[in-house]
């Protein structure tokens, strides 16, 4: 099968959708399929060789408490039509298919089977740019989607407010060869202190400011503790560092950006992983990464995280923005080594269900199903318009 994976986001910049597409490409190629990734890129993307087709120059655009790097060019049509004619794909898989401009434009010019994956559960990724014109365009583009995938029930419920019909829920995956309980902890953090780990971009919506406040309470109760902050960000990092300094809070380490190959070792060095996000999370990939190496989790009780973590099993869920509840959950786990080990073991078992190899095969089965249904197979009965899980 010849497959196009289309991203609206800058493929030279790390992000959840970019990582998702990269993992699918790797698995599909391993299974013998011919795959091309189409995306804007701010610099050369050499890892895919000629399997990467850059279209458009990305620009930073504020969106839902974050920055999305998308191309805003209106002159993509001729390039897209030339690429589609040359490549002759069997199926086109668009991620956030209505995010301007690339995905929406590819959908417009595609005359083959189009599958869309919906990742977001809050914000409005392309649904109302430039109303009311966008509402008309949305209806036209939606008719060209042959199939729809959501990465979680939260993502499905959000997307279905704008795009009606059935959705197949196929979650994000994880590389269990990389995120393994057998990895060794990162050097320097295995000195006997109890480590709390945060991993994420330094954005307000990730909730680090609440974790820093909670850690003040943790530090009073457990002096032999440390908070490790991993993730890119410059402007807010300075703000958080000033917050730490004003509070005279010790043992807070800002690591900055960490390569994917090194990240599992940070999870392994942690006694507890904390994800205090305020919202805008349709899935808990960082929760899965921690669980896969055997680290228990304390996370905000938001839809995307609650769909991955069972409270009291692999970790604890607390109300977002509740500093006291967050601190008490961290303290209770840090003081109970047996409970940490028990939750860590359960996390390892649960993470096995999300192996990228299995997730990719589910996506391929859905492609096959889409191609076997009308209008691509005119002998088949129409699909029922009800949500299904596969």
Residue pairs with C-beta under 8 A, 6 or more apart in sequence:
1 33
1 34
1 90
1 91
1 364
1 367
2 33
2 34
2 35
2 36
2 87
2 88
2 89
2 90
2 91
3 28
3 33
3 34
3 35
3 36
3 89
3 90
3 91
3 92
3 93
3 367
4 35
4 36
4 37
4 38
4 87
4 89
4 91
4 92
4 93
4 106
5 21
5 24
5 25
5 35
5 36
5 37
5 38
5 93
5 95
6 37
6 38
6 39
6 92
6 93
6 94
6 95
6 102
6 103
6 106
7 17
7 18
7 21
7 37
7 38
7 39
7 40
7 95
7 102
7 103
8 17
8 39
8 40
8 68
8 70
8 71
8 95
8 96
8 99
8 100
8 101
8 102
8 103
8 126
9 15
9 17
9 18
9 39
9 40
9 58
9 68
9 69
9 70
9 96
9 99
10 18
10 39
10 40
10 41
10 42
10 58
10 69
10 70
11 18
11 21
11 37
11 39
11 40
11 41
11 45
11 52
11 54
12 41
12 42
12 43
12 44
12 45
13 42
13 58
13 69
14 232
16 119
16 172
16 283
16 285
17 95
17 96
17 119
18 39
19 285
20 95
20 117
20 119
20 151
20 172
20 173
21 37
21 39
21 95
22 37
22 47
23 173
23 175
23 356
23 360
24 35
24 93
24 356
24 360
24 363
25 35
25 37
25 48
25 51
26 356
27 356
27 357
27 359
27 360
27 361
28 35
28 360
28 364
29 35
29 51
31 360
31 361
31 364
33 364
35 51
36 51
36 52
36 53
36 87
36 89
37 48
37 51
37 52
37 53
38 53
38 55
38 83
38 102
38 106
39 45
39 52
39 53
39 54
39 55
39 102
40 54
40 55
40 56
40 57
40 58
40 69
40 70
40 71
40 102
41 52
41 54
41 58
42 57
42 58
42 69
45 52
45 54
53 83
53 87
55 71
55 76
55 79
55 80
55 83
55 102
56 71
56 73
56 76
56 101
56 102
57 71
57 73
58 69
58 70
58 71
59 69
59 70
59 71
59 72
60 67
60 68
60 69
61 67
61 68
61 69
61 70
61 72
63 123
63 125
64 120
64 122
64 123
64 124
64 125
64 205
64 280
65 123
65 203
65 204
65 205
65 278
65 280
66 201
66 203
66 205
66 280
68 99
68 125
70 99
70 100
70 101
70 102
71 101
71 102
72 100
72 101
73 101
74 101
76 101
76 102
76 105
77 105
77 108
77 109
80 105
80 106
80 109
81 109
84 106
84 109
84 110
89 112
90 112
90 113
90 371
91 112
91 113
91 114
91 115
91 367
91 370
91 371
92 106
92 107
92 110
92 112
92 113
92 114
92 115
93 114
93 115
93 116
93 117
93 363
93 367
94 103
94 106
94 107
94 114
94 115
94 116
94 117
95 103
95 116
95 117
95 119
96 103
96 116
96 117
96 118
96 119
96 120
96 125
96 126
97 103
97 104
97 107
97 114
97 116
97 117
97 118
97 126
97 141
97 145
98 104
98 107
98 116
98 125
98 126
98 127
98 138
98 141
98 142
98 162
98 163
99 125
99 126
100 126
100 129
103 126
104 126
104 137
104 141
107 114
107 116
107 141
107 144
107 145
108 140
108 141
108 144
110 144
113 146
113 147
113 367
113 370
113 371
113 376
114 144
114 145
114 146
114 147
115 145
115 146
115 147
115 148
115 149
115 366
115 367
115 370
116 145
116 147
116 148
116 149
117 148
117 149
117 150
117 151
117 170
118 148
118 149
118 150
118 151
118 155
118 156
118 158
118 159
118 163
118 167
119 125
119 151
119 155
119 282
119 283
120 155
120 158
120 159
120 280
120 282
121 152
121 154
121 155
121 157
121 158
121 280
121 281
121 282
121 303
121 304
122 158
122 279
122 280
122 282
123 280
126 134
127 134
127 138
127 162
128 134
128 135
138 162
138 163
142 163
145 163
146 370
146 373
146 376
147 168
147 366
147 369
147 370
148 159
148 163
148 165
148 166
148 167
148 168
149 167
149 168
149 169
149 170
149 363
149 366
150 156
150 159
150 167
150 168
150 169
150 170
150 282
151 169
151 170
151 171
151 172
151 282
151 283
152 169
152 171
152 282
152 283
152 303
152 304
152 307
153 169
153 303
153 307
154 282
154 283
154 303
154 304
154 307
155 282
155 283
155 304
156 167
156 169
156 387
157 303
158 282
159 167
160 167
160 387
164 385
165 385
166 383
166 384
166 385
166 386
166 387
166 388
167 387
167 388
168 366
168 388
168 389
168 390
169 387
169 389
169 390
170 359
170 362
170 363
170 366
170 390
171 283
171 354
171 359
172 283
172 285
172 288
172 354
172 359
173 354
173 355
173 356
173 357
173 358
173 359
173 360
174 285
174 288
174 289
174 292
174 351
174 354
174 355
174 356
175 356
176 292
176 351
176 352
176 355
176 356
178 260
178 261
178 264
179 264
179 267
179 288
179 289
179 292
179 293
179 351
180 264
180 292
180 293
181 268
181 292
181 293
181 294
181 344
181 348
183 264
183 265
183 268
183 293
184 265
184 268
185 265
185 268
185 269
186 262
186 265
186 266
186 268
186 269
189 195
189 226
189 228
189 266
189 269
190 269
192 224
193 224
193 225
193 226
193 251
194 222
194 224
194 225
194 226
194 271
194 272
194 334
195 225
195 226
195 227
195 228
195 269
195 270
195 271
195 272
196 211
196 215
196 218
196 225
196 226
196 227
196 228
196 270
196 271
196 272
196 273
196 274
196 330
196 334
197 228
197 230
197 266
197 267
197 269
197 270
197 272
197 273
197 274
197 290
197 295
198 206
198 208
198 211
198 227
198 228
198 229
198 230
198 231
198 273
198 274
198 275
198 276
199 230
199 231
199 263
199 266
199 267
199 273
199 275
199 286
199 289
200 206
200 208
200 230
200 231
200 275
200 277
200 286
201 231
201 232
201 233
202 208
202 229
202 231
202 232
202 233
202 234
202 236
202 237
202 240
203 233
203 236
204 236
204 278
205 277
205 278
205 279
205 280
206 231
206 276
206 277
206 278
207 275
207 276
207 277
207 278
207 300
207 320
207 321
208 229
208 236
208 240
208 276
209 240
209 243
210 276
210 278
210 320
210 321
210 322
210 323
210 326
211 227
211 274
211 276
211 326
212 227
212 240
212 243
212 244
212 247
212 249
212 252
213 323
214 276
214 323
214 324
214 326
214 327
214 330
215 225
215 227
215 249
215 252
215 327
215 330
216 247
216 249
217 323
217 324
217 327
217 331
218 225
218 327
218 330
218 331
218 334
219 225
219 249
219 250
219 251
221 327
221 331
222 331
222 334
222 335
225 251
225 334
226 251
226 252
226 253
227 251
227 252
227 253
228 253
228 255
228 266
228 269
228 270
229 240
229 252
229 253
229 254
229 255
230 255
230 256
230 258
230 263
230 266
231 256
231 257
231 258
232 256
232 257
237 254
237 256
240 254
241 254
244 252
255 266
258 266
263 289
264 289
264 292
264 293
267 273
267 289
267 290
267 292
267 293
267 295
268 293
268 294
268 295
270 290
270 295
271 295
271 333
271 334
271 340
272 295
272 296
272 297
272 298
272 330
272 333
272 334
272 340
273 286
273 287
273 290
273 295
273 296
273 297
273 298
273 315
274 297
274 298
274 299
274 326
274 330
275 284
275 286
275 287
275 297
275 298
275 299
275 300
275 305
276 298
276 299
276 300
276 320
276 326
277 299
277 300
277 302
277 305
277 320
278 300
278 302
278 320
278 321
279 302
279 320
281 302
281 303
281 304
281 305
282 303
282 304
283 304
283 307
283 308
284 299
284 304
284 305
284 307
284 308
284 309
287 297
287 299
287 305
287 308
287 309
287 314
287 315
288 308
288 351
288 354
290 296
290 297
290 347
291 297
291 309
291 314
291 315
291 344
291 347
291 348
291 350
291 351
292 347
292 348
292 351
293 348
294 344
294 345
294 347
294 348
295 344
295 347
296 314
296 315
296 316
296 333
296 339
296 340
296 343
296 344
296 347
297 309
297 314
297 315
297 316
297 343
297 347
298 315
298 316
298 318
298 326
298 329
298 330
298 333
299 305
299 309
299 315
299 316
299 317
299 318
300 317
300 318
300 319
300 320
301 311
301 317
301 318
301 319
301 320
302 320
305 317
306 317
309 315
309 317
310 350
311 317
313 343
313 346
313 350
314 343
314 346
314 347
314 350
315 333
315 343
315 347
316 329
316 332
316 333
318 325
318 326
318 329
319 325
332 339
333 339
333 340
333 343
334 340
362 390
365 390
366 390
370 376
371 377
372 380
373 380
373 382
373 383
374 380
374 381
374 382
